[in-house]
Amino acid sequence: MTELSRRALLTGMCGIAALSMVPISAEAATLVKKLPKGRLSFKIKNAAKIVDVGSSVAIGQVKGQPVGLFRSGPSTFSAFSLLCPHQGVTVERNDAGWFCSAHESKFAINGALEFGPATTALRKVPVKVSRGVVTIG
């Protein structure tokens, strides 16, 4: 068995962490429009190409801050800041939800707090669904 150096282990872990923050696909990104005042929007008919029901993704930047989008039903969504409320580090997506690599706070797929040192959920970002369009921010 080959010994694994600390450097090799850390390099591998950083690579895994970088992959876990993968934003929406390139195709999905073309479906999300940037609006005035730093908001985002997309048509509900395209929602399945952006995020599956019961899942969440890093959708983009709203007013200069990274935002996650959770889809709880065919036309129900919630959005939240991807900045950890503990010290403002950007959280990363993993199999269980969202994870802050700085101090290991854990958040559910919908942004709810599961484990600290953070003491609150990820900050909510306004979402409006109207006339077949989802607007975030």
BATIDO-783097 format. One record per atom (N, C-alpha, C, CB): atom name; residue number from 1; x, y, z. Coordinates in steps of 0.2 Angstrom, whole numbers, plus 5000, padded with zeros to 4 digits. Glycine has a CB too. Layout:
N
> CA | NUM | X | Y | Z
...
END
This chain:
137
> N | 1 | 5004 | 4994 | 5000
> CA | 1 | 5000 | 5000 | 5000
> C | 1 | 5004 | 5006 | 5000
> CB | 1 | 4995 | 5000 | 5006
> N | 2 | 5003 | 5011 | 4996
> CA | 2 | 5007 | 5017 | 4995
> C | 2 | 5004 | 5022 | 5001
> CB | 2 | 5006 | 5020 | 4988
> N | 3 | 5010 | 5025 | 5004
> CA | 3 | 5008 | 5031 | 5009
> C | 3 | 5005 | 5037 | 5005
> CB | 3 | 5014 | 5032 | 5013
> N | 4 | 5000 | 5040 | 5008
> CA | 4 | 4997 | 5046 | 5005
> C | 4 | 5000 | 5052 | 5009
> CB | 4 | 4990 | 5046 | 5006
> N | 5 | 5003 | 5056 | 5006
> CA | 5 | 5006 | 5062 | 5009
> C | 5 | 5000 | 5067 | 5011
> CB | 5 | 5011 | 5066 | 5005
> N | 6 | 5002 | 5071 | 5016
> CA | 6 | 4997 | 5076 | 5018
> C | 6 | 4995 | 5081 | 5012
> CB | 6 | 4999 | 5080 | 5024
> N | 7 | 5000 | 5083 | 5009
> CA | 7 | 4999 | 5087 | 5003
> C | 7 | 4995 | 5084 | 4998
> CB | 7 | 5006 | 5089 | 5000
> N | 8 | 4996 | 5078 | 4996
> CA | 8 | 4992 | 5074 | 4991
> C | 8 | 4984 | 5074 | 4994
> CB | 8 | 4994 | 5067 | 4990
> N | 9 | 4984 | 5072 | 5000
> CA | 9 | 4977 | 5072 | 5003
> C | 9 | 4973 | 5079 | 5003
> CB | 9 | 4977 | 5070 | 5010
> N | 10 | 4977 | 5084 | 5005
> CA | 10 | 4974 | 5091 | 5004
> C | 10 | 4972 | 5093 | 4997
> CB | 10 | 4978 | 5096 | 5008
> N | 11 | 4977 | 5091 | 4993
> CA | 11 | 4975 | 5093 | 4986
> C | 11 | 4969 | 5090 | 4983
> CB | 11 | 4982 | 5091 | 4981
> N | 12 | 4968 | 5083 | 4985
> CA | 12 | 4963 | 5080 | 4982
> C | 12 | 4956 | 5082 | 4986
> CB | 12 | 4963 | 5072 | 4984
> N | 13 | 4957 | 5084 | 4992
> CA | 13 | 4951 | 5087 | 4995
> C | 13 | 4949 | 5094 | 4992
> CB | 13 | 4952 | 5088 | 5003
> N | 14 | 4954 | 5098 | 4990
> CA | 14 | 4952 | 5104 | 4987
> C | 14 | 4949 | 5103 | 4981
> CB | 14 | 4958 | 5108 | 4986
> N | 15 | 4951 | 5098 | 4977
> CA | 15 | 4948 | 5097 | 4970
> C | 15 | 4941 | 5094 | 4971
> CB | 15 | 4952 | 5091 | 4967
> N | 16 | 4939 | 5090 | 4976
> CA | 16 | 4932 | 5088 | 4977
> C | 16 | 4928 | 5094 | 4980
> CB | 16 | 4932 | 5083 | 4983
> N | 17 | 4931 | 5098 | 4984
> CA | 17 | 4927 | 5104 | 4986
> C | 17 | 4925 | 5109 | 4980
> CB | 17 | 4931 | 5108 | 4991
> N | 18 | 4930 | 5110 | 4976
> CA | 18 | 4929 | 5114 | 4970
> C | 18 | 4923 | 5111 | 4965
> CB | 18 | 4935 | 5115 | 4966
> N | 19 | 4923 | 5104 | 4964
> CA | 19 | 4918 | 5101 | 4960
> C | 19 | 4911 | 5102 | 4964
> CB | 19 | 4920 | 5094 | 4959
> N | 20 | 4911 | 5102 | 4970
> CA | 20 | 4905 | 5102 | 4974
> C | 20 | 4901 | 5109 | 4973
> CB | 20 | 4906 | 5100 | 4981
> N | 21 | 4904 | 5114 | 4971
> CA | 21 | 4901 | 5120 | 4971
> C | 21 | 4899 | 5122 | 4963
> CB | 21 | 4906 | 5126 | 4973
> N | 22 | 4899 | 5117 | 4959
> CA | 22 | 4897 | 5117 | 4952
> C | 22 | 4891 | 5121 | 4952
> CB | 22 | 4897 | 5110 | 4949
> N | 23 | 4891 | 5126 | 4948
> CA | 23 | 4884 | 5130 | 4947
> C | 23 | 4880 | 5126 | 4942
> CB | 23 | 4885 | 5137 | 4944
> N | 24 | 4874 | 5129 | 4940
> CA | 24 | 4870 | 5126 | 4935
> C | 24 | 4874 | 5125 | 4929
> CB | 24 | 4864 | 5130 | 4934
> N | 25 | 4871 | 5120 | 4925
> CA | 25 | 4874 | 5119 | 4918
> C | 25 | 4875 | 5125 | 4914
> CB | 25 | 4871 | 5113 | 4915
> N | 26 | 4879 | 5124 | 4909
> CA | 26 | 4880 | 5129 | 4904
> C | 26 | 4873 | 5130 | 4900
> CB | 26 | 4885 | 5128 | 4899
> N | 27 | 4869 | 5125 | 4898
> CA | 27 | 4863 | 5125 | 4895
> C | 27 | 4858 | 5129 | 4900
> CB | 27 | 4860 | 5118 | 4893
> N | 28 | 4858 | 5127 | 4906
> CA | 28 | 4853 | 5130 | 4911
> C | 28 | 4855 | 5138 | 4912
> CB | 28 | 4853 | 5127 | 4918
> N | 29 | 4861 | 5139 | 4912
> CA | 29 | 4863 | 5146 | 4913
> C | 29 | 4860 | 5151 | 4907
> CB | 29 | 4871 | 5147 | 4913
> N | 30 | 4860 | 5148 | 4901
> CA | 30 | 4857 | 5152 | 4896
> C | 30 | 4850 | 5153 | 4897
> CB | 30 | 4858 | 5149 | 4889
> N | 31 | 4846 | 5150 | 4901
> CA | 31 | 4839 | 5150 | 4902
> C | 31 | 4838 | 5155 | 4908
> CB | 31 | 4836 | 5144 | 4904
> N | 32 | 4843 | 5157 | 4912
> CA | 32 | 4842 | 5162 | 4917
> C | 32 | 4844 | 5169 | 4915
> CB | 32 | 4847 | 5160 | 4923
> N | 33 | 4840 | 5174 | 4915
> CA | 33 | 4841 | 5180 | 4913
> C | 33 | 4843 | 5185 | 4919
> CB | 33 | 4835 | 5183 | 4909
> N | 34 | 4848 | 5189 | 4917
> CA | 34 | 4850 | 5195 | 4922
> C | 34 | 4845 | 5201 | 4921
> CB | 34 | 4857 | 5197 | 4922
> N | 35 | 4842 | 5203 | 4927
> CA | 35 | 4838 | 5209 | 4926
> C | 35 | 4841 | 5215 | 4930
> CB | 35 | 4831 | 5207 | 4930
> N | 36 | 4838 | 5221 | 4929
> CA | 36 | 4840 | 5227 | 4932
> C | 36 | 4840 | 5226 | 4940
> CB | 36 | 4836 | 5233 | 4930
> N | 37 | 4844 | 5229 | 4943
> CA | 37 | 4844 | 5229 | 4950
> C | 37 | 4847 | 5223 | 4953
> CB | 37 | 4837 | 5230 | 4953
> N | 38 | 4851 | 5219 | 4949
> CA | 38 | 4854 | 5213 | 4951
> C | 38 | 4850 | 5207 | 4952
> CB | 38 | 4858 | 5215 | 4957
> N | 39 | 4844 | 5207 | 4949
> CA | 39 | 4839 | 5201 | 4950
> C | 39 | 4841 | 5196 | 4944
> CB | 39 | 4832 | 5203 | 4950
> N | 40 | 4838 | 5190 | 4945
> CA | 40 | 4838 | 5185 | 4940
> C | 40 | 4831 | 5182 | 4939
> CB | 40 | 4842 | 5179 | 4943
> N | 41 | 4830 | 5180 | 4933
> CA | 41 | 4823 | 5177 | 4931
> C | 41 | 4824 | 5171 | 4926
> CB | 41 | 4818 | 5182 | 4929
> N | 42 | 4819 | 5167 | 4926
> CA | 42 | 4818 | 5161 | 4921
> C | 42 | 4811 | 5159 | 4921
> CB | 42 | 4823 | 5155 | 4923
> N | 43 | 4809 | 5156 | 4915
> CA | 43 | 4802 | 5154 | 4914
> C | 43 | 4801 | 5147 | 4918
> CB | 43 | 4801 | 5153 | 4907
> N | 44 | 4795 | 5146 | 4921
> CA | 44 | 4794 | 5140 | 4924
> C | 44 | 4794 | 5134 | 4919
> CB | 44 | 4787 | 5140 | 4928
> N | 45 | 4792 | 5135 | 4913
> CA | 45 | 4793 | 5130 | 4908
> C | 45 | 4800 | 5127 | 4907
> CB | 45 | 4790 | 5132 | 4902
> N | 46 | 4805 | 5131 | 4909
> CA | 46 | 4812 | 5129 | 4909
> C | 46 | 4815 | 5126 | 4916
> CB | 46 | 4816 | 5135 | 4906
> N | 47 | 4811 | 5126 | 4921
> CA | 47 | 4813 | 5125 | 4928
> C | 47 | 4816 | 5118 | 4928
> CB | 47 | 4807 | 5125 | 4933
> N | 48 | 4814 | 5113 | 4925
> CA | 48 | 4816 | 5106 | 4925
> C | 48 | 4824 | 5106 | 4922
> CB | 48 | 4812 | 5101 | 4921
> N | 49 | 4825 | 5110 | 4918
> CA | 49 | 4832 | 5111 | 4915
> C | 49 | 4837 | 5114 | 4920
> CB | 49 | 4832 | 5114 | 4908
> N | 50 | 4834 | 5118 | 4925
> CA | 50 | 4838 | 5122 | 4930
> C | 50 | 4839 | 5118 | 4936
> CB | 50 | 4835 | 5128 | 4931
> N | 51 | 4834 | 5116 | 4939
> CA | 51 | 4834 | 5112 | 4946
> C | 51 | 4828 | 5107 | 4946
> CB | 51 | 4834 | 5117 | 4952
> N | 52 | 4829 | 5101 | 4948
> CA | 52 | 4824 | 5096 | 4949
> C | 52 | 4820 | 5098 | 4956
> CB | 52 | 4827 | 5089 | 4950
> N | 53 | 4814 | 5095 | 4956
> CA | 53 | 4810 | 5096 | 4962
> C | 53 | 4813 | 5092 | 4967
> CB | 53 | 4802 | 5093 | 4960
> N | 54 | 4814 | 5095 | 4973
> CA | 54 | 4817 | 5092 | 4979
> C | 54 | 4824 | 5093 | 4979
> CB | 54 | 4815 | 5085 | 4979
> N | 55 | 4827 | 5097 | 4975
> CA | 55 | 4834 | 5098 | 4974
> C | 55 | 4836 | 5106 | 4975
> CB | 55 | 4837 | 5095 | 4968
> N | 56 | 4842 | 5107 | 4975
> CA | 56 | 4844 | 5114 | 4975
> C | 56 | 4851 | 5115 | 4971
> CB | 56 | 4845 | 5117 | 4982
> N | 57 | 4852 | 5121 | 4968
> CA | 57 | 4858 | 5123 | 4964
> C | 57 | 4860 | 5130 | 4966
> CB | 57 | 4856 | 5122 | 4957
> N | 58 | 4866 | 5131 | 4964
> CA | 58 | 4869 | 5138 | 4965
> C | 58 | 4867 | 5141 | 4958
> CB | 58 | 4877 | 5138 | 4966
> N | 59 | 4862 | 5146 | 4958
> CA | 59 | 4859 | 5148 | 4952
> C | 59 | 4863 | 5154 | 4949
> CB | 59 | 4852 | 5151 | 4954
> N | 60 | 4867 | 5158 | 4953
> CA | 60 | 4870 | 5164 | 4951
> C | 60 | 4871 | 5169 | 4956
> CB | 60 | 4867 | 5167 | 4945
> N | 61 | 4872 | 5175 | 4954
> CA | 61 | 4873 | 5181 | 4958
> C | 61 | 4867 | 5185 | 4958
> CB | 61 | 4880 | 5185 | 4956
> N | 62 | 4865 | 5187 | 4964
> CA | 62 | 4859 | 5192 | 4965
> C | 62 | 4862 | 5198 | 4969
> CB | 62 | 4853 | 5189 | 4968
> N | 63 | 4862 | 5204 | 4966
> CA | 63 | 4865 | 5210 | 4970
> C | 63 | 4872 | 5208 | 4972
> CB | 63 | 4861 | 5212 | 4975
> N | 64 | 4876 | 5205 | 4968
> CA | 64 | 4883 | 5203 | 4969
> C | 64 | 4885 | 5198 | 4974
> CB | 64 | 4886 | 5209 | 4972
> N | 65 | 4879 | 5194 | 4976
> CA | 65 | 4881 | 5189 | 4981
> C | 65 | 4878 | 5182 | 4978
> CB | 65 | 4877 | 5190 | 4988
> N | 66 | 4882 | 5177 | 4979
> CA | 66 | 4880 | 5170 | 4977
> C | 66 | 4873 | 5168 | 4980
> CB | 66 | 4886 | 5165 | 4978
> N | 67 | 4869 | 5165 | 4976
> CA | 67 | 4862 | 5163 | 4978
> C | 67 | 4861 | 5156 | 4976
> CB | 67 | 4857 | 5168 | 4975
> N | 68 | 4858 | 5152 | 4981
> CA | 68 | 4856 | 5145 | 4979
> C | 68 | 4848 | 5145 | 4978
> CB | 68 | 4857 | 5140 | 4985
> N | 69 | 4846 | 5141 | 4974
> CA | 69 | 4838 | 5140 | 4973
> C | 69 | 4836 | 5133 | 4975
> CB | 69 | 4837 | 5142 | 4966
> N | 70 | 4831 | 5133 | 4979
> CA | 70 | 4828 | 5126 | 4981
> C | 70 | 4821 | 5126 | 4977
> CB | 70 | 4827 | 5125 | 4988
> N | 71 | 4820 | 5120 | 4974
> CA | 71 | 4813 | 5119 | 4971
> C | 71 | 4809 | 5114 | 4975
> CB | 71 | 4814 | 5117 | 4964
> N | 72 | 4804 | 5116 | 4978
> CA | 72 | 4800 | 5111 | 4983
> C | 72 | 4794 | 5108 | 4979
> CB | 72 | 4798 | 5115 | 4989
> N | 73 | 4792 | 5111 | 4973
> CA | 73 | 4787 | 5108 | 4970
> C | 73 | 4787 | 5111 | 4962
> CB | 73 | 4780 | 5110 | 4973
> N | 74 | 4782 | 5109 | 4958
> CA | 74 | 4783 | 5110 | 4951
> C | 74 | 4783 | 5118 | 4950
> CB | 74 | 4777 | 5108 | 4948
> N | 75 | 4780 | 5122 | 4954
> CA | 75 | 4781 | 5129 | 4953
> C | 75 | 4782 | 5133 | 4960
> CB | 75 | 4774 | 5132 | 4950
> N | 76 | 4785 | 5129 | 4965
> CA | 76 | 4787 | 5133 | 4971
> C | 76 | 4794 | 5132 | 4972
> CB | 76 | 4783 | 5129 | 4977
> N | 77 | 4797 | 5138 | 4974
> CA | 77 | 4804 | 5139 | 4974
> C | 77 | 4806 | 5143 | 4980
> CB | 77 | 4807 | 5142 | 4968
> N | 78 | 4812 | 5143 | 4983
> CA | 78 | 4814 | 5147 | 4988
> C | 78 | 4822 | 5148 | 4986
> CB | 78 | 4813 | 5144 | 4996
> N | 79 | 4824 | 5154 | 4988
> CA | 79 | 4831 | 5156 | 4987
> C | 79 | 4834 | 5158 | 4993
> CB | 79 | 4831 | 5161 | 4981
> N | 80 | 4841 | 5157 | 4993
> CA | 80 | 4844 | 5159 | 4999
> C | 80 | 4852 | 5161 | 4997
> CB | 80 | 4845 | 5154 | 5004
> N | 81 | 4855 | 5165 | 5001
> CA | 81 | 4861 | 5167 | 5000
> C | 81 | 4866 | 5161 | 5002
> CB | 81 | 4863 | 5173 | 5005
> N | 82 | 4871 | 5161 | 4998
> CA | 82 | 4876 | 5155 | 4999
> C | 82 | 4882 | 5158 | 5003
> CB | 82 | 4879 | 5153 | 4992
> N | 83 | 4881 | 5163 | 5007
> CA | 83 | 4886 | 5166 | 5012
> C | 83 | 4884 | 5163 | 5019
> CB | 83 | 4887 | 5174 | 5011
> N | 84 | 4889 | 5160 | 5022
> CA | 84 | 4887 | 5157 | 5028
> C | 84 | 4886 | 5163 | 5033
> CB | 84 | 4893 | 5152 | 5031
> N | 85 | 4881 | 5162 | 5037
> CA | 85 | 4879 | 5168 | 5042
> C | 85 | 4884 | 5168 | 5048
> CB | 85 | 4872 | 5167 | 5045
> N | 86 | 4889 | 5163 | 5048
> CA | 86 | 4894 | 5163 | 5054
> C | 86 | 4899 | 5168 | 5052
> CB | 86 | 4897 | 5156 | 5055
> N | 87 | 4902 | 5168 | 5046
> CA | 87 | 4908 | 5172 | 5045
> C | 87 | 4908 | 5174 | 5037
> CB | 87 | 4914 | 5169 | 5047
> N | 88 | 4903 | 5173 | 5034
> CA | 88 | 4902 | 5175 | 5027
> C | 88 | 4906 | 5171 | 5022
> CB | 88 | 4905 | 5182 | 5027
> N | 89 | 4908 | 5165 | 5023
> CA | 89 | 4912 | 5161 | 5018
> C | 89 | 4906 | 5158 | 5014
> CB | 89 | 4916 | 5155 | 5022
> N | 90 | 4908 | 5157 | 5007
> CA | 90 | 4903 | 5154 | 5003
> C | 90 | 4902 | 5147 | 5004
> CB | 90 | 4905 | 5155 | 4995
> N | 91 | 4896 | 5145 | 5005
> CA | 91 | 4895 | 5137 | 5006
> C | 91 | 4895 | 5134 | 5000
> CB | 91 | 4888 | 5136 | 5010
> N | 92 | 4896 | 5127 | 5000
> CA | 92 | 4897 | 5123 | 4995
> C | 92 | 4892 | 5117 | 4995
> CB | 92 | 4904 | 5119 | 4994
> N | 93 | 4890 | 5115 | 4989
> CA | 93 | 4885 | 5110 | 4988
> C | 93 | 4888 | 5103 | 4989
> CB | 93 | 4881 | 5110 | 4982
> N | 94 | 4885 | 5099 | 4993
> CA | 94 | 4887 | 5092 | 4994
> C | 94 | 4881 | 5087 | 4994
> CB | 94 | 4891 | 5091 | 5001
> N | 95 | 4882 | 5081 | 4995
> CA | 95 | 4876 | 5076 | 4994
> C | 95 | 4871 | 5077 | 4999
> CB | 95 | 4879 | 5069 | 4995
> N | 96 | 4872 | 5080 | 5005
> CA | 96 | 4867 | 5081 | 5010
> C | 96 | 4864 | 5088 | 5010
> CB | 96 | 4870 | 5080 | 5017
> N | 97 | 4867 | 5093 | 5007
> CA | 97 | 4864 | 5100 | 5007
> C | 97 | 4870 | 5104 | 5005
> CB | 97 | 4861 | 5101 | 5013
> N | 98 | 4871 | 5109 | 5010
> CA | 98 | 4876 | 5114 | 5009
> C | 98 | 4881 | 5114 | 5015
> CB | 98 | 4873 | 5121 | 5008
> N | 99 | 4887 | 5115 | 5014
> CA | 99 | 4892 | 5115 | 5019
> C | 99 | 4897 | 5120 | 5019
> CB | 99 | 4896 | 5108 | 5018
> N | 100 | 4899 | 5123 | 5025
> CA | 100 | 4904 | 5128 | 5025
> C | 100 | 4911 | 5125 | 5027
> CB | 100 | 4902 | 5134 | 5030
> N | 101 | 4915 | 5126 | 5022
> CA | 101 | 4922 | 5123 | 5023
> C | 101 | 4926 | 5126 | 5029
> CB | 101 | 4925 | 5122 | 5017
> N | 102 | 4924 | 5132 | 5030
> CA | 102 | 4928 | 5136 | 5035
> C | 102 | 4928 | 5134 | 5042
> CB | 102 | 4926 | 5144 | 5035
> N | 103 | 4922 | 5132 | 5044
> CA | 103 | 4920 | 5130 | 5051
> C | 103 | 4915 | 5124 | 5052
> CB | 103 | 4918 | 5136 | 5055
> N | 104 | 4914 | 5121 | 5046
> CA | 104 | 4910 | 5115 | 5046
> C | 104 | 4902 | 5116 | 5048
> CB | 104 | 4913 | 5110 | 5050
> N | 105 | 4900 | 5122 | 5047
> CA | 105 | 4892 | 5123 | 5048
> C | 105 | 4889 | 5119 | 5042
> CB | 105 | 4890 | 5130 | 5048
> N | 106 | 4883 | 5116 | 5044
> CA | 106 | 4880 | 5112 | 5039
> C | 106 | 4873 | 5114 | 5038
> CB | 106 | 4880 | 5104 | 5040
> N | 107 | 4870 | 5115 | 5032
> CA | 107 | 4864 | 5117 | 5030
> C | 107 | 4860 | 5112 | 5026
> CB | 107 | 4864 | 5124 | 5027
> N | 108 | 4853 | 5112 | 5027
> CA | 108 | 4849 | 5107 | 5023
> C | 108 | 4849 | 5110 | 5016
> CB | 108 | 4842 | 5107 | 5026
> N | 109 | 4846 | 5105 | 5011
> CA | 109 | 4846 | 5107 | 5004
> C | 109 | 4842 | 5113 | 5003
> CB | 109 | 4843 | 5101 | 5001
> N | 110 | 4837 | 5115 | 5008
> CA | 110 | 4833 | 5121 | 5007
> C | 110 | 4836 | 5127 | 5011
> CB | 110 | 4826 | 5120 | 5010
> N | 111 | 4842 | 5126 | 5014
> CA | 111 | 4846 | 5132 | 5017
> C | 111 | 4845 | 5132 | 5025
> CB | 111 | 4844 | 5138 | 5014
> N | 112 | 4841 | 5128 | 5027
> CA | 112 | 4840 | 5127 | 5035
> C | 112 | 4846 | 5125 | 5038
> CB | 112 | 4834 | 5123 | 5036
> N | 113 | 4847 | 5128 | 5044
> CA | 113 | 4853 | 5126 | 5048
> C | 113 | 4852 | 5119 | 5051
> CB | 113 | 4854 | 5131 | 5054
> N | 114 | 4857 | 5115 | 5050
> CA | 114 | 4857 | 5108 | 5053
> C | 114 | 4863 | 5108 | 5058
> CB | 114 | 4859 | 5103 | 5048
> N | 115 | 4868 | 5111 | 5058
> CA | 115 | 4874 | 5110 | 5062
> C | 115 | 4878 | 5117 | 5062
> CB | 115 | 4878 | 5104 | 5061
> N | 116 | 4880 | 5119 | 5068
> CA | 116 | 4884 | 5126 | 5068
> C | 116 | 4891 | 5124 | 5068
> CB | 116 | 4882 | 5129 | 5074
> N | 117 | 4895 | 5130 | 5069
> CA | 117 | 4894 | 5136 | 5073
> C | 117 | 4889 | 5141 | 5071
> CB | 117 | 4901 | 5139 | 5074
> N | 118 | 4887 | 5141 | 5065
> CA | 118 | 4882 | 5146 | 5063
> C | 118 | 4876 | 5145 | 5067
> CB | 118 | 4880 | 5145 | 5055
> N | 119 | 4872 | 5150 | 5068
> CA | 119 | 4867 | 5150 | 5073
> C | 119 | 4860 | 5151 | 5069
> CB | 119 | 4867 | 5155 | 5079
> N | 120 | 4860 | 5152 | 5063
> CA | 120 | 4854 | 5154 | 5059
> C | 120 | 4855 | 5150 | 5052
> CB | 120 | 4853 | 5161 | 5058
> N | 121 | 4849 | 5149 | 5049
> CA | 121 | 4849 | 5147 | 5042
> C | 121 | 4852 | 5151 | 5037
> CB | 121 | 4842 | 5145 | 5040
> N | 122 | 4853 | 5149 | 5031
> CA | 122 | 4856 | 5154 | 5026
> C | 122 | 4850 | 5159 | 5025
> CB | 122 | 4857 | 5150 | 5019
> N | 123 | 4853 | 5165 | 5024
> CA | 123 | 4848 | 5171 | 5023
> C | 123 | 4844 | 5170 | 5017
> CB | 123 | 4852 | 5177 | 5023
> N | 124 | 4837 | 5171 | 5018
> CA | 124 | 4832 | 5171 | 5013
> C | 124 | 4833 | 5176 | 5008
> CB | 124 | 4825 | 5171 | 5015
> N | 125 | 4832 | 5175 | 5001
> CA | 125 | 4832 | 5180 | 4996
> C | 125 | 4825 | 5179 | 4993
> CB | 125 | 4838 | 5178 | 4990
> N | 126 | 4822 | 5185 | 4992
> CA | 126 | 4815 | 5185 | 4989
> C | 126 | 4814 | 5182 | 4982
> CB | 126 | 4813 | 5192 | 4988
> N | 127 | 4809 | 5178 | 4982
> CA | 127 | 4807 | 5174 | 4976
> C | 127 | 4800 | 5176 | 4974
> CB | 127 | 4808 | 5167 | 4976
> N | 128 | 4798 | 5178 | 4968
> CA | 128 | 4791 | 5179 | 4966
> C | 128 | 4790 | 5175 | 4960
> CB | 128 | 4790 | 5187 | 4964
> N | 129 | 4784 | 5171 | 4960
> CA | 129 | 4782 | 5168 | 4954
> C | 129 | 4776 | 5171 | 4951
> CB | 129 | 4781 | 5160 | 4956
> N | 130 | 4776 | 5173 | 4945
> CA | 130 | 4770 | 5177 | 4942
> C | 130 | 4770 | 5176 | 4935
> CB | 130 | 4771 | 5185 | 4944
> N | 131 | 4764 | 5174 | 4932
> CA | 131 | 4763 | 5173 | 4925
> C | 131 | 4769 | 5169 | 4921
> CB | 131 | 4764 | 5180 | 4921
> N | 132 | 4770 | 5163 | 4925
> CA | 132 | 4775 | 5159 | 4922
> C | 132 | 4782 | 5160 | 4922
> CB | 132 | 4773 | 5157 | 4915
> N | 133 | 4784 | 5166 | 4926
> CA | 133 | 4791 | 5168 | 4927
> C | 133 | 4793 | 5168 | 4934
> CB | 133 | 4792 | 5175 | 4924
> N | 134 | 4799 | 5165 | 4936
> CA | 134 | 4801 | 5165 | 4943
> C | 134 | 4807 | 5171 | 4943
> CB | 134 | 4805 | 5159 | 4944
> N | 135 | 4806 | 5176 | 4948
> CA | 135 | 4811 | 5181 | 4948
> C | 135 | 4814 | 5180 | 4955
> CB | 135 | 4807 | 5188 | 4948
> N | 136 | 4820 | 5181 | 4955
> CA | 136 | 4824 | 5180 | 4962
> C | 136 | 4828 | 5187 | 4963
> CB | 136 | 4829 | 5174 | 4961
> N | 137 | 4827 | 5189 | 4969
> CA | 137 | 4830 | 5195 | 4971
> C | 137 | 4825 | 5201 | 4972
> CB | 137 | 4835 | 5197 | 4966
END
